[in-house]
Amino acid sequence: MYGNDNWINSYLDAILDAGKGAGSGSGGGGAGGGGDRPSLLLRERGHFSPARYFVEEVITGYDETDLYKTWSRANAMRSPQERNTRLENMTWRIWNLARKKKEVEDAKRLKRRLETEKPRTDATAEMSEDLFEGEKGEDAGDASVAYGDSSAGNTPRISAVDKLYIVLISLHGLVRGENLELGRDSDTSGQVKYVVELAKALSSCPGVYRVDLLTRQILAPNYDRGYGEPSETLVPTSFKNLKQERGENSGAYITRIPFGPKDKYLAKEHLWPYVQEFVDGALSHIVHMSKIIGEEIGCGHPMWPAVIHGHYASAGVAAALISGALNVHMVFTGHFLGKDKLEGLLKQGRQTREEINMTYKIMRRIEAEELSLDASEIVIASTRQEIEEQWNLYDGFEVMLARKLRARVKRGANCYGRYMPRMVIIPPGVEFGHMIHEFDMEGEEDSHSPASEDPPIWSEIMRFFTNPRKPLILAVARPYPEKNITTLVKAFGECRPLRELANLTLIMGNREAISKMSNMSAAVLTSVLTLIDEYDLYGQVAYPKHHKHSEVLDIYRLAARTKGAFVNVAYFEQFGVTLIEAAMHGLPVIATKNGAPVEIHQVLDNGLLVDPHDQHAIADALYKLLSDKQLWSRCRENGLKNIHRFSWPEHCKNYLSRILTLSPRYPAFPGNEDQIKAPIKGRKCIIVIAVDSASKKDLVCIIKNSIEATRKETLSGSTGFVLSTSLTMSEIHSLLISAGMAPTDFVAFICNSGSDLFYPSRAGDSPSTSRVTFALDRTYQSHIEYRWGGEGLRKYLVKWASSIVERRGRTEKQVIFEDAEHSSTCCFAFRVVNPNYLPPLKELQKLMRIQSLRCHALYNHSATRLSVIPIHASRSQALRYLSVRWGIELRNVVILVGESGDSDYEELFGGLHKTIVLKGEFNTPANRIHTVRRYPLQDVIALDCSNIIGVEGCSTDVLTPTLKTLGIPTK
């Protein structure tokens, strides 16, 4: 105990300071009456006190005033023995407080988990009830069955005749083909490098005709002009010098779609309100390119994409909407998942859930990842750990249920409408064009040609060192707390034998000045420099300010040439492409034992794994690896021998084999055999009436005034009207007839919240004697039926509805009933007799996902009706379908909405179309049920967008000039 006085005193001093702060706060009164917390302010300024942090962040929430009193008495003790006895007692009490807090947190976490697991258990039990005897044991250890990867052991042959068109989407960061500015900001990171190299690699494969990497066009000042170029050709990576005849538009391209503010670079957290605008622009590009490719290869029809592959949550939403509009397969790669990030941030205890959401828009991101699970055919993970520990946190995926569903699919059994995407493990690839030279392989430093010069970055690093010939310990990581760079510096600084043996190089991105960096990065870098000064590591640590992306490979070569090692001690590593790159250059590695490096190590066996929280273990591992030459050589040889497992050719082979096993989906647009007659064809402008907040009487008034405002253009056939509503076709017909209106005033009806699409027409020669018929667009129905739960979903919903009751004393009254009259093939309607007892929509959506029932649930008619429709159906998606099928420019579409609406109201705003918000007394107040969502409305709608206009009233005097302002011809 006597030897621990220093650390005990530091913690108890912190208690003393905390006690003083509490006292002054209660007496003097800061804002809110709680007093200031100076240690938190100090931490922000870079003077972080671990002791004070422990007291304030770990123990806070429990009564420690008693500890403060005890410490005050102990401080006054003159007898060392009595003082230390009291200190020992206090130490145990501190430990006990921390343990109690952890127990409470664990109990809360367990409660939340049980609430989620119960419906999952019910679904799993239902799937288990009629499995064949012996099937459970047969599939239990089969990873391909567990994750739904049916292509394992059955890889189809990839040939040049397949002519695949593949679309990749990655929205954030600075994306270009060469000289990537990795580390310039937090969004321009490994994902950017990954998607660019993937596009190049795929375009070099036989059978792949074109790869489009879609991203954001950036015209902001202080950014290279290349980011504003609409298209950039990528130089492909050649596999086996592949030669094949290709057309003018074949190969790999970066295609930049303009969306969001034109003159502003946006971080990924601020892209959400503009995703639908990207979707509309991307859809236009894909349709155009599909037609060109079809003509180029002579197939006589558009060559639609084989897959739309979204990278990261925002691109996942975009891919889901595009794939749904075109009826093609979606693939998703999450990269760094939102739930995992949220859990990590909450454990740190520095921010509340609300603060985290405000900073990272984390709830919108998680919802986007859930939607990506709903819509994806394949989800690509880097490791097994990503599937079992990260994706398993989501409502829409559960390993055991995925295994059971896959087993049933294999034997053709009924899945009761349930579906789980196929999880496949495909590690990222690396470019082998920069493999180490022979002199690097043998470690013969002086055997290279005298004419060759050392790369400039070598001298830039070597200038830091007093003895540059020592082995070089290399770390390549951005200056973020989770990368744990400070622990590495401490491990190096406190181990004298290691300092005498090696040098340390920290490649921490590019910077102009610390003062210009983000607060988080600046704090980490300041801490690193402080530690270098504290341990007097000058001449032993390099931390260059600048490097080019292409020079990173030269830095690996330098470390290998000095017989050094690569180190990655992040608290958690999602994958760690740098570990693969290091192995490719003959560098043994020391890596974190948390995350993907464990699986990489199992394949490469080229180093040691360590606990990233244990700086002594880090130092010991580095010293052992660098001092034991036989171990170093063995790790080097193992890495070089096994590195081919992480090559781009291997990655693409696995990737394409999965795509080619997908069951075909056929987009049906003009040129197909369906010869439906639709009055919408040839219209230049479309006005969509989607006012949900008005009564039927006011809705009729809005319709009449809108038609009157554009009567001249309507009669000429250049402008058409579409009614978009949650009403059924029968209800719409009755409404129009009772109001003395002709259904043929409209060119299309989007009914049942977007699950049905009808075109009106007259049967007969004379308008006075002919009757109006409504043609159902069965092609649209075939698009949205994908993954529709059908009868299995309906039965579950009926069972769920019976459990929603109004309790009054001892009596219970059911409030939701099946409404067969207003249901259709792709819409299950339920009547709500008391909206006040409805569960929030997000809870119903969560329940459906836990049950693996992929659908959209909507409250409409002022929450008196519940509609459940297919995952790819919505009013906004129906509009996109109409634009593609009938060649309508979405820029020439105007949507009229009220001040509130059904629970899909927000989807009617984003995109290239214009939106007019009709304000006035005719708007009924929004039901409370619409306001309960997982994320704020402003996270998905840019209310200050120039495409959104608010007007008072709905008269022709108001609508005529407004439509004219938006470029719509009027009377």
N, C-alpha and C positions, 0 to 999 in steps of 0.2 A: 504493500500500500504506500510505503514511504517513497518508493521510486516513481509513483504516479502523481505526485503533487502538482507537477506543471499542468498536465492536461485537466486534472480535476479543478485546479484553480481557475483555469481559463473558462471552463463551463460555469463555475460558480460566480466568477466575475460577471459573466453574461447575465446570470440570474439577478445579480445585484443591480446591473444597469437596467434590466427589464423592469425590476421592481421600482426603480426610481422613475422610469418612464411612466409606469402605471400610476404612480402616485401623483406626478405632475399633471398627467392627463386628466385624472379625476378631479383635481383641484383647480387647475388653471383653465382647462377647457379648450381643447382644439376643436376642429370641425367635427361635429358628430359626437363630441364628448368623450372620444376614446383616446385622445392624446396622440402625439406623433410617435412614429417608430423609427428612430434615427438609424438603426442598423440597416433597414431596408433602403433608406436613402444612400447610406454609405456604400451598400452593395452596388447600387446603380452607378455610383461614381468610381467603382473599381476597387473600393476598400472593403472587400468581402470578409466577414468574420464568421468562420465555420461554427465557432462556439455560440455566438449570438444567434446565428441562423437556426442552430439546433434548438435552442431554448424557445425562440419565437415561432418557428415553423413546425417543429416536431411536438413540442409539449403544449403549445398554445391551445386553448380550449378546455384545459383542466385547471384546477385551482392550485397555483404554485406560490401563492402569497405566504403559505406556511414555510415553504422552502426558503424564501427570502428572509424570513425572520430567523430561521435556523442558521442561515449563512451569516447574518449580522452578528448573532451570538458567537458563532465559531470564529469569526474574525477578531472578536475581542478576547478570545481565550489566549492566555499566555503559555499554558502548558502544551507543548507540541503533541504529546500523546493524546490528551483530551481533545485537542483540536482535530487531529487526524481521525480519531474515532467518530467525531461528529461529521467529518467530511465523508468518511466511508458510508455512514448511514445515509447521507444525502445522495450519494452516488447511486445507491440501490433504489432510492425513492425516485430519482430521475429515470432510471431504467424502467421502473414499474409504471410510471406515467406514460412513457413512450409505448410500453407493451399494451396498456389499456387502450390507448388511442388506436393502435393497430387492430386490436380485437374488435373495436366498434366499427372501424372501416371495413374489416373483413366480413363482419356480420351484414353490413349494408350491401356489400358487393355480392355476398351469398344470396341475399333476398332477391336482388335484381336478377341474378342468374337463374334462380329457381322459377321466377315469374316467366322467364323466357323458355326454360327447358320443359315446363309442363306441356304446352301445346306441341312442342317438338316431340316429346315422348309419346303423346297421343298419335301424332302422325306416323311415327316410327312403328308403333304397335299395330296400327291399321295396315301398314305395309308388310308387317311380319306375319299376319294371321294366316296367310295361305301360301307361304313359301314352301317349296318342295322339301321334303326331308333330306337332310344332307347338304342342301344348298348353302345354308349358313356357314357351315364349316368350310365348304369348298371355296367360298368367296372371301372368307374373313381376312386372309392375308394377301389378297390380290389387290395391289395398289391401283391397277388399271380399272378394276371394278369399283373400288372405293371412291375414286375421283371421277369416274365416268370416262376414262380414257380408253376407248374401245379399239384404238389403232395399235395398241401395244402388241407386238409380235405379228402384225398383219399390215406391214407398210406397203402401200400401193406404189407401183412404178410411176415415176414422174417422167413424162416425155414432152418433147418440144411441141407436140400438136395440141397440148391442152390450152395454150394461148390464154393464160390467166391475166386478169387485170385486178390488181390489189391496191386498195386505198388504206393508207395509214394516216392517223390523225393525232397530232400533238400540238396543243394550242399555245402553251406558254413558253417563255424564254426566247432567246435569240438563236434562230435556226438558220444555218447556212451550210454549204457543202464542204468548205475548206476553212482552215484557220479559225476553228470554233473559239469563241470567247468564254470558255468554261471558267466559272468562278467570278465572272463580272458581276453577277447578282445571284441570288439564291435560286432563281428559276432556270438559269443557264448552267445546268449541271449534267450529271451522268445520263439522265434521260434524253437530253438533246443529242448527246454523242451516240447513244444507243439507237435512237430512231433513224438518225442519218445513216449509220453504218448498216442497220437492218435494211433500209431501202436500197442501198447500194448492193448489198449481198443478194437480196431477193431478185433484183433485176438481172443478176448474172446467172441465175439458175435456168436450166432448160425447162421450157413450158411456161415461163413467166414472160409475158409480153410487155407489160407496163406496170410500174409502181409509182403511185402518186403519194407524196408526203404532204399533207395539207396542214398549214399552220397559219398564223396571223401575219398580215402585212403590216409593217411598222414604218411609218413615215415621220416619226418624231425627231426633233433636232437632237444633235449629239450622238446619233446612232448612224452606223454605216449605211450608205445609200442602198447597198445590196439587199438589206432587209425590206426595202420597199419595192423591189423588183417582183412583178407578178409571178414570174416563173424562173427557175434555175435548174439547169441540167446537172445531174450528179454523175460523176465519173464512176462507173461500176467497178466493183472488185471482181477480177476475172478468176473463175474456177476452171482449172485445166485448159486455159486458153480457149474457152468455149467459142465456137463460131456457128452462127446461125443467121439466116436471113431475117432481117427485121425491117419494119417500116419506119417512116419518118417520125412517128410519134411513139415509138417503142423506147424502152429504157426506164431510167429512174429520174424523177423530177421532184423538186420542192415547189409546190404551188401555194402561193400566199393569197389568202382570202381576206379582203378588207372587212373588218367589223369592229365596233366600238369607236371611241374618239380617234379621228384620223391622225392628229398631231400629238398623240400621247402614248407613251409606253406604259402598259398596265401589268402589275404583278398578277400572278395567277389567282389570288384571292379576290381580285376586282374584275375578273373576266365574266363572272357568272351572269350578270344582266344582259350580256351581249351574245351568249352562246347560240340562241335561236337565230340571230342575225347571221352568224357563221353558218349555221345549218342550211339556211336558204341559199346563201352564196355558194356553199360547197355542193349542194344539190344541183344547182345550175351548171357548175363546172363538170360534175360527174356525168350528168345527162348528155351534155355537149360532147365530152370526151368519149363516152360509150358509143355514140353514133359515129364519131370519126374513126374509132378503132374498128367498129363493125364494117365500115366501108373500106378501110385499109386492108383488112385481112380477108375481105370478100365473103363474109358469112351471110350477108344480106339482111341483117337485123342488128340492133345495138348490141355491143359486147359489154354487158353489165359486169360490175365488180364481182369477183368470187367471194370476197369478204370486205367488210368495213371494219378496220381494226383501230379501236380507241386506246390511247395511252394516257393514263391518269384520269381522275374522276371527271373533270370538265369535258375532256375528249370522249369519255364514256357516254355522257349524256348525248353529245353530238352524234356519236356513232349509233346509238340506240334510235334516235329520231330519223337519221338518214337511212339506216338499214330497214326500219319499219316502213318508211315512205316508198322505198324501192323494192321491198320484199326480197332482200338478200341477207346473207348470214352476217352476224356480228361476232367479232372476236375482241376480247378485252384484256389489257395488261394494266394492273393497278399501280405498279411501281411502289410507291410508299402510301400505305392505306391510312385513311382518316381515323378509323377507330383505334388503331394501334398508336397513332400520334396522340389522340385525345387521352388514352390511358396513360401514356408516358408523361404528358404535360400535367395531368391531374396528380400523378404520383410525386412529381417535383414539388407540388404544393405552392407554387409561386403565383398561380392565377386561378381564379374561379372558373367554373364551366362557362359562365356568361362572358367573362373577359377573354377566354380562349376563343369562344365563338365570334366575338367581335373582331379579334385580331386575324383569325385564320378562316373565318366562315366555315367552321368545321362541321356544323350540322348540315349545311347545304352540300358539303363535300361527301359526307356519309350517305345522305339520301341519294346522291348521284351514283355512288358505288353500289347501293342497293338496286337502283334502277338498272345499272349495268349488269348486275347478276340476273335480273328479271329478263333482260333482252338478249343476253349473250348465248351463243351456241357453245363457244369455247372460252375459257378463262385461262390465260397463260401465267403460270407462276414460275419463279426462279428456283424454288426449293420446296421440299416437302414441309418444312417448318412454316413457310408462308401459308400453305393450305391449312395445316392442322392447328396452328396457333393464331393466325391473323384472320384469314377468311372465315374461320369457324366462329369468330366473334359476331358475324353478321346475321341478321334475321333470315336472309335469303339463302344461306348455305349452312349445311350441317353434315359432317363427314359420314356419320352412321346412316342418316337418311339417304344421302347420295349413293352409298353402297347398296342399300336395299332397292332403291329405284332403278339403279343400273342393272341389278340382278333380274328384276322383273322385266325390264326392257329386253334383255338378252333372251329371255324365254317367252316373250310375247304376252306377258301377263298384264292385267289391267292396273294402271297406276292412278286411277280415280282422278284424272285431270292434273296430277302433280308432275312437276318437271324440275330438274336440277341441271345447271350447265355443266359441261365436261371440264373438269380441272386437269390440266396437263402441265407437267414439269418440263420446261425447256430452258436451260441456263443460257444467259446472254453469251454471245460470241465475242471474239476479239479478232482484229485484223492481223494476219500473219505476214503481211508484207514488210513488217519491220522486225522480223525475227533477228536474234542476235547473230553477230558475225562469228567466223570461226575463231578469231583470236579471243573473243569473249568466251566462247565455249571452253577453250583450253586454259583461259586465264593467263595467256602469255601477253603481257602488257606491251612489250616492245616489238611484237612480231608483225604489226600492221605496217602498211606502206608508208615510207617517210614522207611521201608527197601528200598524204591525207592530213588534214588539219582537224584538231579537236573542235567539237561543236562549241560555239560561243557561250552557251549556257554553262559549260564545264568551268570556264574561267570565272564566270559570274558567281558560281557556288564556291569554287576553291579559294577565292579571295578572302572568304570568311575564316579560313582555317590556319592555325599556326603550323600544324603538321598535316598537309592534305593527303599524305600517302596512307593514312590509317583507314581501316574499313569504314564504310559510310552507312549509317543507319538512316533509312529514307522513310519519311511519312508524307503522303500526298492526301490532303484533306482540307476542306474549307474550314475557316475559323468559327465553327459552331460549337456550342457546349457539348452536344451529343457526340461529337467526334473525339472528345476526351484528350485533346492535345496537351493540356496542362499536366495531366497525370503522367503522360509520357515524358515530359520535360523534367518533372519531379523524379521519376524513376531514374532517368539519366543523371540528373544533378546530384542525387544522394548516393549513387553507387560509384565510388572512386575507381574500383577496378575497371568498370565499364567505360568511364571517362578516359582512363588511360589507354584503353584498348581501341576506342572508336570515336568517330565524329558523328554528329547528328545533323540531318538536313530536313527542314520543314518547308514543304511547298504548300503554302496556304492561300492559293488563288492569287489574283492580281490586285494591287492597290495603288492608289496615288498618294493618299495620306490617311492616317488613322482617323483624323477628324472628319473625313468625308465618308467613312464607312458606316454601315448600320450600327445601332447601339450594341446589338448582340455580338456582332463580329468584332467591333472595336474593343468591347470588354474582354473577349477571349484573347485577342492579339496583345492587348495591354497586359493581361495576366502572364502571357508567355514571355514578354520582354521583361516584366518584373522578376519572373523566376530566373531568367538568364542572368540578370544582374545579381539577384540574391545568392545564387550558387556560383557566381563568377565564372560563367561558361563562355566568356568571350574567347574567340579563337577555336572553339569546339562545336559551336552551333551555327548553321547557315539558315537564313530566312530571307531569301531574295524577294524583292518587291514585284518583279515582273518576270513572266515567261510566256512563250507562245505555246499553244496547244500542241503543236508538232514537236516542241522541245521536250515534252514530258518523256517521250520515248528515249531521248538522249540521256535524260536524268536517270532512268532505269539502267541504261547501259553503263553509266558512270558508277552507280552503286555496285553493279555486278562486277565491273572491272576491278574495283577495290576490294572485292570479296566481302561485301557488306550484306545487309539484310533489309527487307521491306517490313514495315510494321503498320498495323491497323488495329488500334485498341479502342475503337468506338464502343460506346455502351451497348449498342445494338447495330448490327449491319444487315440491311435488307438483302443485299447480295454481295457487293464488293468487287466490281469489275477490276479495280486496281490490283487486287490479289492475283487475278488471272494475268493481267499485264505484267506484273512483276515476275511471275513464274515463266512467262513467255521469254523474258530476258535473262533467265537463269538466276533469279534472285530468290533465295530461301525467304520464308515469311514467318513473322510472329503475328498472330491474328487473335481477335476477340473470340471467346467461346460462345458468344451470344449471337445467334442468328445463322445466316447462310454460310459463314466461313467453316462451320463444322462439316457441312456437306461437301464443300470445296476441298477441304483437307482430306476427307475420305477418298476422294478421287485422285488428288495430286500427291498427297503424302509428302509435302515439301517444306515442312516447318513445324512449329509448335503452337498450340492454342493456350491462351491465358485468360484469367479473370481480369477484365478491364478495370475493376475497382481496386485491384491489388497491385500497387506500384512495385512492391518488392518482387512479386512473381514476374512482372514485366521485365524488370532489370535482370533477374536471374536467367530468364529464358533468352534474352538477348546476349548475355555474356556466355551462356552455354553454347549457343549456336555459333557465335563468332570465334570463340576460343577453341572449339573442337573442330578441327579441319576436316576430319573424316565425316562427322555429322553434317557439316556445311556442304561438303561435296555430294553426299548421298541425297540430301534434300534438293540440291540443285539438279542432279541427274533425274530424280523422280519427277520433278516439276516439268522438265523438258520432255521427258518420255511420255507423260500423260496429258500434256497440254492440248493435244489434238481433240480431246473430248469437249473442249470449249471453243472450237473454231466456228467461224460463221458458216462454212459449208455444212458442218454437222447440225448447227442450229436450224439452218434453212431446210435441210432434209427432214428434220423432225417437224418443223412448222408446216411445210407443204404436204407432208404425209397426212397430217390431221385435217387439213383443208379438203384434200381430195376424197376423204372418207365421209364428208358431210352429205346428207341427203339433199338433192337439188331443190332449189327454190326458184321459181320463174317469175320475174317481173313481167306484168302484162300491160303494155301501153300501146299507143297507136302502132299499127303494123301487124298486130296479132289478129287472130281469127274472129275475135269478138267484134261484131259490127253494130253495137248499140248506137241508137240515134239519140243524140243529146243536144239540146238547144244551146248549151254552153260553148260548143265548138265555134271557134272563130271570134269570140268576144275579145275585145282589146282591154276593157276595164271591167272589173268585178266589184260590186258593192255587197258586202256580207253583213247582214243584220243579225247580231248576236246579243241582243239586249235581254238579259235574264231578269233584271230587277224591276221590270214594268209589269203591270197587270195586263191581261189579254186585251182589254179595251185600249190601253195606252200603246201596247205593242202594235195593234192594227193602225193606230194613228201614226206611229213612227214609220211603219211600212208605207202607208199612203203618201206621207210627206216626202219620204226618200225617193219614191218613184216619181212623184210630181216634180221634184227638184231636178231630175235628169230625164224628163219625159222625152225630149227631142232625141237624145242619144239612145234611149231605150228603144224607141220606135225604129231608129235607124239600124239597130242590131249591133252597135259597137259596145254598148254597156249592158251588162246583165246583173241580175240580183240573185243572191243565194241567201236562204234563210237557214241559220245555224242555231240549233236549239236542242234541248233535252226532251222535247215533245216527240211523240210517235208520229208517223206519217198520217195515220188516221186522225189524230188530234189536230194536226196542222190543216188537213183538208177541211175538217169541220169548222175550224177557226176562220179560214179564208172564205168559205161559202157563206157562213153566217154574217160576215162583214161585207158581203157583196163583191168580193174580189175574185179574180181569176187566178187559179194556181199557175197558169201559163205566163203570168207576169214574172215568174221566177224561172231561172235556168237550171237550178238544182236545189235540192233540200238535203241538208246535213241533219239527220235525225238521231234520236236516242243518244245524245252527247257524243256523236261521232262514230257510232257503231253501225249506222245504216246510211246509205247514200242513194237518193232517188233523183230521176230526171222526169219532169212532166212532159206530156205530149198529148195531142188531140187525136182521137180515133175517128176518122170520118173526113169528108171533103168540106163540109160547111161548118164554120165556127158556131153557128146558131144551133145546129143539130148534133154536132159531134160531142162526144163525152171525153173527159180528161182521164188519161191513164198515167200511172206512175211506174217507171221502169227501174227496178233495183239494179244497182251496179254490182253484179256478182263478182267481177274482177277485184273490186275493192274489198269485197267480203272475203275473197280467197286470200288477199294480202293480210287482213287483220286476224284471220282464224288461226294463224300460226301460234302454237302453244296455248290455244284457248282451252280452258278446263272442261267446258261442256257440262254434261250431266253430273259428273263427279263434283265439279265446282258448285253447281246449283244445289245439290243435296247437302253439301257442307254449309252453304249459306243459309239454307232453310233451318238446319240444326242450330246454327249460330243465332239466327233471328229469334228463335224460341227462347234463347237464354237472356235476351235483353228485355228486362221487365221494369215496370214502375211499381215501387213498393210503397204501400200505404198501410201502416200498422202491420197486421198479419197477412194482409192480402197482397197478391202479386198480379199485375196486369201486363200482358204482353203488349209491346209498343211497335214492333216491326212485323209486318206480314208479307208473304209472297204476293206479288201483283202480276199474275199471269196475263192479264189484259194488256198491260203496257210492256210486256217482255217480248223479246224477239230472239232469233237464233243466236245473235252475238250481244245480247243485252238482257241481263237478269234484273228485273225491277222489283222493288220492295216498297210497300206503302208504310209510311211512318205516321202514327196517330198522335204521338207526343214528342216533338223534336227536342224538348228539354231533357229527355232521358237518353238521347243518342250518345254513344261513345264518340270521342274525337276521331276524325277520319284517320289520323296518323296511327291510332291504335288498331283500327280495323285493317289498315294496310300492313301493319307489322304482323298481325295475326295471319293474314293471307300468305305473307312471305315465309313465316315460320312453318306453315303448312305446305310450302312449295307450290302454292296456287298462284300462278302469274296472271295478274289482272289489274285493272284500274277500278278503284271504288270512288264513286262521286255522290255527293249530296246535292240535290237540286230542288227546284220548286219550293224555295225557302225552307229547305231541309224537310219537306214533307214526303220526299221520295228519295230512295237510294237506288242508284244504278251501278251495276258492276259490268264492265265491258273488257274486251281483250287488251292486253298490254300494249299493242301497237295501234289501238284505236283512240282517237280523240278528235275534237273539232278542229284543232290546229293541224293535226296530221291529215285529216280528210281534205283540208284546203291544200296542203302540199301535194297530195295525190292528184287533185284536180289540176293543179298547175303543171305537173309533169305529164299527165295523160293528155291534156287538151292544149298544152303549149301556152299557158297563161303566165305572163311575167308577174311575179309576186309584188314587184314595185308598183304595179298598176292595180293593186287590190287595196280596198279600204274596208276596215271592219268597224261597225258601229256597236259600241258597248255602253252599258250603264255605269253608274258609280260603284256598283257591286254586282255580284253575279253568282253563278253556281261555283262549286269548289274547283272547277278547272278554269276559273276566270283569269288567272294570271297568265295562262298559256296563250291567251288571245292578244297579248301585247307585243311580245318579242318577235323579231323577224324583220324582213325587208318591207312588209306591207305597212300601210299607214293605219292608225287607230284614232277614231274620234270618240271621246268620252262624253256622253250626253248627260248633262247635269240638270237637275230640276226636281220638282215635287213628285213627279211620277215614279221616282225611284223608291222602292220599298227598302226599309233598313235591312242590312245584311244580318242573317241569323248568326248567333255567336259561334255556331259550329264551323263557319267558314274562316274564322279568325284563328283557329287553333291549328298551327302548322309547325313543322320541325324547325323552320328557319324564318327570319323576317322577310316580308314581301319585297323590300328593297334589295335583297340579295339576288333576286331573279328578274326584277323589272327596273329598267333605267327610266324612271319617271320624268327625267329632264330631257329625254330624247326628243329630237325635232320631229320624229315620225308620230308622236303622240300629241294630240290637240284636245283640249277640253273646251266645251261650249255650253252655254246656258240655254236649255230648252231644246225642242226638236221640231220647230216649225220650218216651213220651206224657206222663210226669210233667214233663218240661222243656217240651215243645211246647204243652201245653194252657194253662198260665198265661201263656206268652209271647204266644200268639195272642189270648188274652183281653185282655191288656194293650194290644194293638194294635187292639182293637175288632172282632176277628173272633169271631163266635159259636162256642162250643165245645160239647162233649158235656155 
